[in-house]
Amino acid sequence: EIVLTKSLAAGRSNILSLGLSRFRLIRVIEDDEKPYAQAEVETFEDDPWVDELDGRGESVRALFQRFITVSRQPGGQHAGKDATATPDIPENDELLSYTVAAYLEVDLTRKQRWLEMTDTNLRLRELEAQLIDLVGLEERRVQIHQLSRTNGHGGSH
């Protein structure tokens, strides 16, 4: 869905679009007569859950909330950022996994891997491991920031 367009010089445009469903690129359609890219795609969704999700969603939800909280503290990577930029945390585990994956600032290869996964449990497991690392990193970052404000003395002289 096209959300916003901005005309640029030389007949070019910037277009912001919102993905409404996940898809795989099957092939690019070459057509020199059309001024835009075309492709044949196949939509897909996560595999139906054979078993109930293993409860990992609660852990990911708690870690994500902890990451948001600590990263907004002085010294954290999101310190001073507008709190309204924080996404709503979905109750649905599949939606949660997409939200967390989109929010985290990790390399695009990893994000693409998460997007292509069709197993919600596996995606949540990988996000949980990533969040454990990121929360620890942010907590150390905030701790170093606090310590640096005391000139390395931790409040004692």
C-alpha positions as CSV (number, residue, x, y, z in Angstrom):
1,E,0.0,0.0,0.0
2,I,1.5,3.4,-1.0
3,V,1.4,5.6,2.1
4,L,3.3,8.7,1.0
5,T,4.9,10.0,-2.2
6,K,7.3,12.9,-2.7
7,S,8.2,14.2,-6.2
8,L,11.9,14.8,-6.9
9,A,13.8,16.5,-9.7
10,A,14.1,14.8,-13.1
11,G,10.7,13.1,-12.8
12,R,11.8,10.9,-9.9
13,S,9.9,10.1,-6.8
14,N,10.4,8.8,-3.3
15,I,7.6,6.4,-2.3
16,L,6.9,5.1,1.2
17,S,5.0,1.9,1.1
18,L,3.5,-0.4,3.7
19,G,3.7,-4.2,3.3
20,L,0.3,-5.8,3.8
21,S,1.5,-9.4,3.4
22,R,4.8,-11.2,3.1
23,F,5.9,-12.4,-0.3
24,R,8.7,-14.2,-2.2
25,L,10.0,-12.8,-5.4
26,I,9.5,-15.4,-8.1
27,R,10.8,-13.4,-11.1
28,V,11.4,-9.8,-12.2
29,I,9.2,-8.9,-15.2
30,E,11.2,-6.9,-17.8
31,D,9.0,-4.4,-19.6
32,D,10.8,-1.3,-21.1
33,E,7.4,0.3,-21.8
34,K,6.6,0.7,-18.2
35,P,8.4,3.3,-16.0
36,Y,8.2,1.1,-12.9
37,A,9.5,-2.2,-11.7
38,Q,7.3,-5.3,-11.9
39,A,7.6,-8.8,-10.5
40,E,5.8,-12.0,-10.1
41,V,5.5,-12.8,-6.4
42,E,4.1,-15.5,-4.1
43,T,2.6,-14.6,-0.8
44,F,3.2,-16.7,2.3
45,E,2.4,-16.9,6.0
46,D,3.9,-18.6,9.0
47,D,3.3,-22.3,9.2
48,P,0.2,-23.3,11.1
49,W,1.1,-24.2,14.6
50,V,1.0,-27.9,15.1
51,D,1.6,-27.5,18.8
52,E,0.9,-24.6,21.0
53,L,3.6,-22.0,21.1
54,D,6.0,-22.9,23.8
55,G,5.5,-19.8,26.0
56,R,8.6,-18.0,24.5
57,G,6.4,-15.1,23.6
58,E,6.1,-14.0,27.2
59,S,9.9,-14.1,27.6
60,V,10.4,-12.1,24.4
61,R,7.7,-9.6,25.4
62,A,9.4,-9.1,28.8
63,L,12.9,-8.8,27.3
64,F,11.6,-6.4,24.7
65,Q,10.0,-4.2,27.3
66,R,13.2,-4.3,29.3
67,F,15.3,-3.4,26.3
68,I,13.1,-0.4,25.5
69,T,13.2,0.8,29.1
70,V,17.0,0.5,29.5
71,S,17.9,1.8,26.1
72,R,16.0,5.1,26.9
73,Q,18.0,5.7,30.0
74,P,20.9,8.2,29.9
75,G,23.7,6.5,28.0
76,G,21.4,4.0,26.3
77,Q,21.2,3.9,22.5
78,H,17.8,5.5,22.5
79,A,18.3,8.0,25.2
80,G,16.4,11.2,24.6
81,K,14.3,9.7,21.8
82,D,10.6,10.4,21.7
83,A,8.8,7.7,23.7
84,T,5.9,7.7,21.2
85,A,8.3,6.1,18.7
86,T,8.0,2.9,20.8
87,P,5.8,0.3,19.1
88,D,2.8,-1.2,20.8
89,I,3.7,-4.6,22.1
90,P,1.2,-7.1,20.6
91,E,-0.3,-9.9,22.6
92,N,-0.3,-12.2,19.6
93,D,3.1,-14.0,19.5
94,E,3.4,-14.0,15.7
95,L,2.7,-10.3,15.5
96,L,5.1,-9.8,18.5
97,S,7.9,-11.5,16.6
98,Y,7.4,-9.2,13.5
99,T,7.3,-6.1,15.7
100,V,10.4,-6.9,17.6
101,A,12.3,-7.9,14.5
102,A,11.3,-4.6,12.8
103,Y,12.3,-2.5,15.8
104,L,15.7,-3.9,16.6
105,E,18.7,-2.2,15.0
106,V,20.5,-5.2,13.6
107,D,22.1,-6.0,10.3
108,L,19.7,-6.3,7.4
109,T,20.7,-9.9,6.6
110,R,19.5,-11.0,10.0
111,K,16.3,-9.0,9.6
112,Q,15.7,-10.6,6.3
113,R,16.3,-14.1,7.8
114,W,13.7,-13.4,10.4
115,L,11.2,-12.1,7.8
116,E,11.7,-15.3,5.7
117,M,11.1,-17.7,8.5
118,T,7.8,-19.4,8.6
119,D,8.2,-20.9,12.1
120,T,7.0,-18.5,14.8
121,N,8.7,-20.5,17.6
122,L,12.1,-20.4,15.8
123,R,11.8,-16.7,15.1
124,L,10.9,-16.1,18.8
125,R,13.8,-18.2,19.9
126,E,16.3,-16.2,17.8
127,L,14.7,-12.9,18.9
128,E,15.0,-14.0,22.6
129,A,18.7,-14.8,22.2
130,Q,19.2,-11.4,20.4
131,L,17.3,-9.5,23.1
132,I,19.3,-11.2,25.9
133,D,22.5,-9.9,24.2
134,L,21.1,-6.5,23.5
135,V,19.7,-6.0,27.0
136,G,23.0,-6.9,28.5
137,L,24.8,-4.5,26.2
138,E,22.4,-1.7,26.9
139,E,22.7,-2.3,30.7
140,R,26.5,-2.1,30.5
141,R,26.2,1.0,28.3
142,V,24.0,2.7,30.9
143,Q,26.2,1.6,33.8
144,I,29.4,3.0,32.0
145,H,27.5,6.2,31.4
146,Q,26.6,6.5,35.1
147,L,30.1,5.6,36.2
148,S,31.7,8.1,33.8
149,R,29.6,10.9,35.4
150,T,31.4,10.2,38.7
151,N,34.8,10.3,37.0
152,G,35.1,6.5,37.5
153,H,34.8,6.7,41.3
154,G,31.3,5.2,41.5
155,G,30.2,8.1,43.8
156,S,33.0,7.6,46.4
157,H,36.2,9.8,46.5
